[in-house]
Amino acid sequence: MKNIPSQKFLAHVRSSLEKHKRVTTSEWEARPAAVLLPLFYDNDDWNLLYTRRTESVDSHRGQVSFPGGAIEDVDNGPVEAALREVEEEIGIRGDDVEILGCVDNMWTISQFTVTPVVGRIPWPISMDLNEAEVARVFGVPLSWLIDANNLEIELRDIPEFGLKVPVYFFKHYDSELIWGATAQITLNFLEIIGLKGK
């Protein structure tokens, strides 16, 4: 490396990084998962559809989330997993979802690597909630989500990792609290489409 002139080396590093396809990695095994961000138009605004989990599920009891779960062997990738989960959890058929694309993968502290899939759903739409998993479904307008007055950030200690991490919270909307990974995925989506921080 000493024989490579500094500018040539920097050009090599820059070129290598530009060609590199980024992937999500973690220091220990994380299980792949996918969620669907159901986007729908109602009351003159685009909305995202959220679920609140029941108190009887194994993890994230009572928390607000997007429909989704682990990618299973039967799934041909994250899009198929997200569509399977949205049908299992809230009864929206995959054929009724227009896939728009994916948000950056997110590694969660619960050891999942989540692929958020964005899909438009017709509205109104009939739903059949899996009562063992989903307590409630509700929509939140993007105009409310992009209002910086509705967002709070707290630094939290993660003693297991010796870290302080930012945790994102939206203020309560219709008595529901969107926070943590679900809030971060929401913010990532809004940033990608150019709406974050408006």
N, C-alpha and C positions, 0 to 999 in steps of 0.2 A: 504493500500500500504506500510505502514511503516514496516510491519512484513515480507515483501518479501525481501530476501537478494538481494543486488544490482546486482550481476551477474545473478541470476535467473530472475530478472525483465528484465534486458537487453536482455537475451536470449528469454524471452517471447515477448518483443517488436520486436526483430529481426525476430522471427518466424511469428509473426502476420503480419508484413510488407511484408515478403516474400510470404505469402499466399494471401495477398490482391490483388485483381484485380483493377488496377488503372482506374479511370474514369476522364473525364473532367468535372469540375464544375466551376461555376462562381457565383458572388455575386448577379446577377440578371438573369432573364430569357434570354437565348440565343436560337435562332431558329436553329434547325439542318439543315445542308446543306452538300452537297457532290460535289466534283470536280473530274474530271478524268485527270490524268497525262498520256497523250498518248505518249508512247515510240515507236520509230520507227528507223529502220536502213537505213541509206542513206549515200553515199559518204564515205564509210569505217568507219563510226562512228555511235554510238547510239545518238539519238536526242530526245528532248522533244518538243512536239507541244504546242504552246501557241496561244491565241487569243487576239486581241485588241478590246475592247468594243466600240460601237458607241457612239457618243455624245448625242444620244437621249434616252438612257436607263435611268432608274430611279436612279441607283446608280453606283458608280465607272466609271463614264463616261470617255471614252478615255483611260482607263487604261488597261494594259496587265494582263491577267488572264488565268487560265485554264478553259476549258468548264465545266460548272456546275451551281448549284443553290440550292434553298431550297428543302429539302426532303418533298414531298407532300404525302397526304393520299393514293394516288394510288401506291406509291412506297413501295416495300417490302425491306426497308433498304437502306443504302447509296450506295451500288453497283448498285442496280437497278435505283436509282435516278441519279447517275453519267452517266449511260448508256442512260437513257432517255434524260438527258440534252445534252449529246454530239450529239445525233441524232437530237434534236430540234435545237441546235445552229449551228452545222456545217455539219449535214447530214451524219455522220458516224453511220452505223447501229450497234446496240449492239452486234449482231451476229458476226460482224467483229472484235470485241475486245476480246483479250485473257487477262482475269483478272489475275494479278500477285500477288496482295495483297494490303494492305492499309498502309499508313503512319500514325503516331500519329495524333490524332485529334488536331485541332487548334482552339482556341477561338479568334475571331476577334473583334476589337473595334467597328465594325458595328453590333455587337451583333448576330453573327452567331457562331455556333460550327461546324466547317468544318471537314468532313472526306475526306482526299485525297485518292483516289483509283487509283492504278497504273495499266495500261493496255497496252499491246503491240498491235499496229495496223499494218496491212500490208502496205507496201510502194512500189510504189506510190499507193494512194487511191483517189477515186473520192469523192469530198466534195460538199455540197450544203449549202452555208452560209445563215443563217437567217439575212438578211440585216438590219432588225430593231435592232438586238442585236450585231452583229459581223461585224466589219469593215475590219478585216484582220486576216489571220491565217499564222503563220510562225514557223519554226523549229529552235532550237538552239542545236548545238552539245554538248554532255556531256563534251567533252574535253575542250570546251570553258568555260562551267559553272564551272568546277572544278579548273580552273586557278585562284589562289588567287589574281592575279593582276587585275582581272575583277570584284572584289567585293569591295564595300565600305559600311561602317557602320556609321550612324549618331545617336547621342542621341537627342531625341526630347521630349520636354515638352508636357505632356498631362494634361492641367490645370484642366479638369473636375475630374481627379482622383488623382491629386497631384503627378504625377509620371514622371520620365524620363525613356523613353524606347528606346532600340536600334531599329533602322529601317534599314533594309538591302536593298541595291541598287546594282544591277549589272550595269556595264557600258553599254552604248548603244550598242545594237547588231542589225545590219540591221535597224538602226534608231529607234529601240524600246527600251523602258526602263522597265525592270522587277524590281519591288520593292515591299516593304511592305509584306503583307501576302503571295503573290505569290512567292516572293523571299524566304521567310522563309520556305514555303512548299517545294520549290525546294531544299534548303539547307538541310532540314530534310531528304528528300529522298536520297540525295547524301551521307549524313552521315550514314544512315541506311545501304546503300549498300557498304559502306567503301570507298567512293570516295571523301568525303569532305576534302578540304584543301590539295589536292595533288599538 
